[in-house]
């Protein structure tokens, strides 16, 4: 994997984690709303899966 591709994947992974942090904050702030809480949890789980996939690509397990 070349340096540019690796850089892009790391940048994409960082953006996913920043988005997840925002969702986590919103989930905490609006924890009284059960539906919103569960919606945010599903979104965070999806972001976690995407970030995990990128990590596996960076480690060489998968090819993009």
HELIX and SHEET records of a PDB file:
HELIX    1   1 UNK A    3  UNK A   29  1                                  27    
HELIX    2   2 UNK A   34  UNK A   59  1                                  26    
END                                                                             
